[in-house]
Amino acid sequence: MIKRIRSLLLGDDKAPQEEAQDERQSVIAALLVQAAMMDGDFDTSERETVERLLVDEFSLDQSEVASLIDDAESAVDQSSQLFGFTKRASAELEHEDRIKLIEMLWQVIYADGVVHEYEASLMRRISGLLHVTDRETAMARQRITGA
């Protein structure tokens, strides 16, 4: 509320739709970065995949994506709980968008060519927290791997 009042006074008020879009971008970026970092290594192929997914999903330029990823890395580093990110994603996204997010996460996980056991565990947890069924998750994975 204080931020909103301050924004109004300073004249840099964002429309509610813009705020919702910023929130959506932040949550999705944080979950993608979380998936990339699960195996302990946020390598170049994973970073490039996250960048491409964010550009494709939100039509951002490279500087906006870089800033979003930096913010997401900080948020993931500072947060020990996945629940906060998934709770916001569940609230912000329609069911079909949550399935799309699962596909995006699989793309990040497969970016380095190896699915680490921590990454597989993360996907099980995220799917449950996003209320995406095991079948929907498996189908999303198949769409990514082509298997």
C-alpha positions as CSV (number, residue, x, y, z in Angstrom):
1,M,0.0,0.0,0.0
2,I,2.8,2.4,0.9
3,K,4.5,1.6,-2.5
4,R,1.3,2.4,-4.3
5,I,0.8,5.7,-2.5
6,R,4.4,6.6,-3.1
7,S,4.1,5.7,-6.8
8,L,1.0,7.9,-7.1
9,L,2.7,10.9,-5.4
10,L,5.8,10.5,-7.6
11,G,3.9,10.0,-10.7
12,D,5.4,6.7,-11.6
13,D,2.3,4.6,-10.9
14,K,2.0,1.4,-12.8
15,A,-1.4,0.2,-14.0
16,P,-2.6,-2.9,-12.1
17,Q,-2.2,-4.9,-15.3
18,E,1.5,-3.9,-15.5
19,E,2.1,-4.9,-11.9
20,A,0.5,-8.3,-12.5
21,Q,2.7,-8.8,-15.5
22,D,5.8,-7.8,-13.5
23,E,4.8,-10.3,-10.8
24,R,4.2,-13.0,-13.3
25,Q,7.6,-12.4,-15.0
26,S,9.4,-12.4,-11.6
27,V,7.7,-15.6,-10.4
28,I,8.4,-17.5,-13.6
29,A,12.0,-16.3,-13.8
30,A,12.6,-17.4,-10.2
31,L,11.2,-20.9,-10.8
32,L,13.2,-21.3,-14.0
33,V,16.4,-20.2,-12.2
34,Q,15.6,-22.5,-9.3
35,A,15.3,-25.4,-11.7
36,A,18.6,-24.4,-13.4
37,M,20.4,-24.2,-10.1
38,M,19.1,-27.4,-8.6
39,D,22.1,-29.5,-9.7
40,G,24.5,-27.0,-8.2
41,D,25.6,-25.6,-11.5
42,F,23.8,-22.8,-13.5
43,D,25.7,-23.5,-16.7
44,T,25.7,-21.6,-19.9
45,S,23.3,-23.9,-21.7
46,E,20.8,-23.6,-18.8
47,R,21.2,-19.8,-18.7
48,E,20.7,-19.5,-22.5
49,T,17.6,-21.6,-22.2
50,V,16.2,-19.5,-19.4
51,E,17.0,-16.3,-21.4
52,R,15.3,-17.7,-24.5
53,L,12.2,-18.8,-22.6
54,L,11.8,-15.4,-21.0
55,V,12.3,-13.6,-24.3
56,D,9.8,-15.8,-26.0
57,E,7.2,-15.7,-23.2
58,F,7.4,-12.0,-22.4
59,S,8.9,-10.3,-25.5
60,L,11.7,-8.7,-23.5
61,D,15.0,-7.4,-24.8
62,Q,18.3,-8.8,-23.6
63,S,18.9,-6.1,-20.9
64,E,15.5,-6.7,-19.4
65,V,16.0,-10.5,-19.4
66,A,19.5,-10.1,-17.8
67,S,18.0,-7.9,-15.1
68,L,15.2,-10.3,-14.5
69,I,17.6,-13.3,-14.2
70,D,19.8,-11.4,-11.8
71,D,16.8,-10.5,-9.7
72,A,15.6,-14.2,-9.9
73,E,19.1,-15.5,-8.8
74,S,19.1,-13.1,-5.8
75,A,15.5,-14.2,-4.9
76,V,16.4,-17.9,-5.2
77,D,19.6,-17.4,-3.2
78,Q,17.7,-15.5,-0.4
79,S,14.8,-17.9,-0.3
80,S,15.0,-21.4,1.2
81,Q,11.4,-22.2,0.4
82,L,10.1,-23.2,-3.0
83,F,6.5,-22.8,-1.6
84,G,6.5,-19.0,-1.8
85,F,7.3,-19.0,-5.6
86,T,4.9,-21.8,-6.4
87,K,2.1,-20.2,-4.3
88,R,2.4,-17.0,-6.2
89,A,2.6,-18.8,-9.5
90,S,-0.5,-20.9,-8.6
91,A,-2.3,-17.7,-7.8
92,E,-1.1,-15.7,-10.8
93,L,-1.5,-18.4,-13.6
94,E,-4.4,-20.2,-15.1
95,H,-4.1,-24.0,-15.2
96,E,-3.0,-24.1,-18.8
97,D,-0.3,-21.5,-18.1
98,R,0.9,-23.6,-15.2
99,I,1.3,-26.6,-17.5
100,K,3.2,-24.3,-19.9
101,L,5.4,-23.3,-17.0
102,I,6.1,-27.1,-16.3
103,E,7.1,-27.4,-20.0
104,M,9.5,-24.4,-19.6
105,L,11.0,-25.9,-16.5
106,W,11.6,-29.2,-18.3
107,Q,13.3,-27.3,-21.1
108,V,15.7,-25.8,-18.5
109,I,16.3,-29.1,-16.8
110,Y,17.1,-30.8,-20.1
111,A,19.3,-27.9,-21.4
112,D,22.5,-29.5,-20.1
113,G,21.5,-32.9,-21.3
114,V,21.4,-34.5,-17.9
115,V,18.4,-34.8,-15.5
116,H,19.9,-34.8,-12.0
117,E,18.0,-36.5,-9.2
118,Y,17.5,-33.2,-7.5
119,E,16.0,-31.7,-10.6
120,A,13.6,-34.7,-11.0
121,S,12.6,-34.2,-7.3
122,L,12.1,-30.5,-7.8
123,M,9.7,-31.2,-10.7
124,R,7.6,-33.6,-8.6
125,R,7.4,-31.0,-5.9
126,I,6.6,-28.0,-8.2
127,S,4.0,-30.0,-10.1
128,G,2.2,-30.9,-6.9
129,L,2.4,-27.3,-5.6
130,L,1.1,-26.0,-8.9
131,H,-1.8,-28.5,-8.9
132,V,-0.6,-30.0,-12.1
133,T,-1.3,-33.8,-12.3
134,D,1.4,-36.4,-12.7
135,R,-0.1,-37.2,-16.1
136,E,0.0,-33.6,-17.3
137,T,3.6,-33.3,-16.0
138,A,4.6,-36.5,-17.9
139,M,2.9,-35.3,-21.1
140,A,4.7,-31.9,-20.8
141,R,8.0,-33.7,-20.4
142,Q,7.2,-35.9,-23.5
143,R,6.5,-32.7,-25.5
144,I,10.0,-31.4,-24.6
145,T,11.9,-34.6,-25.1
146,G,10.0,-35.8,-28.1
147,A,9.7,-39.2,-26.6
